[in-house]
Amino acid sequence: MRYFLVIITIFSSLIFAEYTRFTRLDSGIVVDHEYGLQWQDDVNHTDEWLDAINYCENLDLGGENDWRMPNINELSFIIDTNRTEPAMNEKFKNVLLDNIDDSDTNHIKLCSAGSYGDYYWSSTSSDENQSQAIGITFKSGRHYRDSKKKYNDGTSYEQNCSVRCVRSDFD
């Protein structure tokens, strides 16, 4: 009977143990245990999509140098639909939500996500237009498409998107 109670106790503790999908490391890296990914938790801006890819490929963080720009599916993994502003897991501490710099007299727009917040690049190109990439604004968790190249059409709008690098294949 004693063994039965021990087994029941162990089994129930496993059932009711709190599952922690995301953990934050001291290095500022957020680990997604469900999908086996490590995320850079920082806000980094790039003028163009290729600059974002190069930034991630050259990133050395946490003693690792195999970082890359996430695809749209991977970037979607960190959306938390139960939250807004940011619509992102709470383990992430660095996210830019306000895409208009009101202190700048030119009101430089950070990408074209409009009033929905800053836009984060993914490595995924749009099926409809290969000159556009798909990204996410973490203010609302919505997906957006935007030009991969910097533009200035006389309205003081310039490309300046954020990138959050990811890596996989870790122990």
C-alpha positions as CSV (number, residue, x, y, z in Angstrom):
1,M,0.0,0.0,0.0
2,R,2.9,2.3,0.8
3,Y,4.4,1.9,-2.7
4,F,1.0,2.5,-4.2
5,L,0.7,5.9,-2.4
6,V,4.2,6.8,-3.4
7,I,3.4,6.0,-7.1
8,I,0.2,8.0,-6.9
9,T,1.9,11.0,-5.3
10,I,4.7,11.0,-8.0
11,F,2.2,10.5,-10.8
12,S,-0.1,13.3,-9.5
13,S,2.8,15.7,-9.1
14,L,3.8,15.1,-12.8
15,I,0.2,15.7,-13.9
16,F,-0.2,18.9,-12.0
17,A,3.3,20.2,-12.4
18,E,3.3,23.7,-14.0
19,Y,4.5,23.5,-17.6
20,T,6.9,26.4,-18.3
21,R,7.2,26.8,-22.0
22,F,9.4,29.9,-22.0
23,T,12.3,30.6,-19.7
24,R,14.6,33.6,-19.6
25,L,18.4,33.2,-19.3
26,D,20.7,35.7,-17.6
27,S,22.2,36.5,-21.0
28,G,18.8,38.0,-22.1
29,I,18.0,35.0,-24.3
30,V,14.5,33.5,-24.1
31,V,14.2,29.8,-24.6
32,D,11.0,28.3,-26.1
33,H,11.1,24.7,-24.9
34,E,8.1,23.6,-26.9
35,Y,9.6,24.4,-30.3
36,G,13.3,24.1,-29.3
37,L,14.2,27.7,-30.1
38,Q,16.3,30.4,-28.4
39,W,15.3,34.0,-29.0
40,Q,17.3,37.1,-28.8
41,D,15.4,39.6,-26.5
42,D,16.5,42.9,-27.8
43,V,15.2,45.7,-30.1
44,N,17.4,46.1,-33.2
45,H,16.5,48.2,-36.2
46,T,17.5,47.7,-39.8
47,D,16.8,49.8,-42.8
48,E,16.3,46.9,-45.1
49,W,15.3,43.2,-45.0
50,L,18.7,42.0,-46.2
51,D,20.4,44.1,-43.4
52,A,18.2,42.2,-40.9
53,I,19.3,38.9,-42.3
54,N,22.9,39.9,-42.2
55,Y,22.5,41.3,-38.7
56,C,21.2,37.9,-37.4
57,E,23.8,35.9,-39.3
58,N,26.6,38.0,-37.7
59,L,25.2,38.0,-34.2
60,D,27.3,36.6,-31.5
61,L,25.1,36.3,-28.4
62,G,25.4,34.0,-25.4
63,G,28.5,32.5,-26.8
64,E,26.6,31.3,-29.9
65,N,27.1,32.5,-33.5
66,D,24.5,30.4,-35.4
67,W,21.7,33.0,-35.1
68,R,19.3,33.7,-38.0
69,M,16.2,35.7,-38.9
70,P,13.1,33.7,-38.0
71,N,10.5,32.6,-40.6
72,I,6.9,33.8,-40.1
73,N,5.8,30.6,-38.4
74,E,8.6,30.8,-35.8
75,L,7.9,34.5,-35.2
76,S,4.2,33.6,-34.7
77,F,5.2,31.1,-31.9
78,I,6.0,33.9,-29.5
79,I,2.6,35.7,-30.0
80,D,0.5,35.5,-26.9
81,T,-3.2,36.0,-27.9
82,N,-4.2,36.5,-24.3
83,R,-2.1,39.7,-24.1
84,T,-1.9,43.0,-25.9
85,E,0.7,45.7,-25.9
86,P,2.7,43.5,-26.2
87,A,0.9,40.5,-27.6
88,M,4.0,38.5,-26.7
89,N,5.0,36.1,-23.9
90,E,5.8,37.9,-20.7
91,K,9.4,36.5,-20.6
92,F,10.3,38.9,-23.4
93,K,11.2,42.2,-21.8
94,N,12.3,44.2,-24.9
95,V,9.7,45.1,-27.5
96,L,9.0,48.4,-29.2
97,L,5.3,49.1,-29.4
98,D,5.2,52.8,-30.5
99,N,6.1,53.1,-34.2
100,I,6.1,56.9,-34.4
101,D,8.9,58.9,-32.9
102,D,6.9,62.0,-31.8
103,S,10.1,63.8,-30.7
104,D,11.3,63.8,-34.3
105,T,9.8,66.8,-36.3
106,N,9.8,64.6,-39.4
107,H,7.7,61.9,-37.6
108,I,9.8,59.0,-39.0
109,K,7.6,56.0,-39.4
110,L,9.1,52.7,-38.4
111,C,7.9,50.5,-41.2
112,S,4.3,50.5,-42.4
113,A,2.4,48.8,-39.6
114,G,0.7,52.1,-38.9
115,S,-0.8,52.7,-35.5
116,Y,-0.5,49.0,-34.7
117,G,3.0,49.3,-33.5
118,D,6.5,48.4,-34.6
119,Y,7.0,45.8,-37.3
120,Y,9.4,42.8,-36.8
121,W,10.9,41.2,-39.8
122,S,10.6,37.5,-40.7
123,S,12.6,35.7,-43.4
124,T,9.4,34.9,-45.2
125,S,8.6,36.7,-48.4
126,S,5.1,37.5,-49.5
127,D,3.6,35.1,-52.0
128,E,1.8,38.0,-53.7
129,N,4.8,40.2,-54.0
130,Q,8.4,38.9,-53.6
131,S,9.7,42.4,-53.0
132,Q,7.8,42.3,-49.7
133,A,8.4,40.4,-46.5
134,I,5.9,39.2,-43.9
135,G,6.3,40.4,-40.4
136,I,4.5,40.9,-37.1
137,T,3.6,43.8,-34.9
138,F,3.7,42.7,-31.3
139,K,1.4,45.6,-30.2
140,S,-1.5,43.5,-31.5
141,G,0.1,40.3,-32.7
142,R,-1.0,41.0,-36.3
143,H,0.9,39.9,-39.5
144,Y,1.9,42.5,-42.0
145,R,3.6,42.7,-45.4
146,D,6.2,45.4,-46.1
147,S,8.8,46.4,-48.6
148,K,12.1,44.7,-48.2
149,K,13.9,47.9,-49.3
150,K,14.2,51.3,-47.8
151,Y,11.9,53.8,-49.4
152,N,11.4,57.6,-49.1
153,D,8.5,58.9,-51.2
154,G,8.7,62.5,-50.0
155,T,6.4,61.9,-47.0
156,S,9.2,61.4,-44.5
157,Y,8.5,57.7,-44.2
158,E,11.5,55.6,-44.0
159,Q,12.0,51.8,-43.6
160,N,13.2,51.0,-40.1
161,C,12.0,47.7,-38.9
162,S,13.1,45.6,-35.9
163,V,14.5,42.1,-36.0
164,R,14.5,39.5,-33.3
165,C,17.0,36.7,-34.1
166,V,16.5,33.0,-33.3
167,R,18.5,29.9,-33.2
168,S,17.8,26.2,-33.0
169,D,19.7,23.0,-32.6
170,F,20.8,23.6,-29.0
171,D,21.2,21.2,-26.1
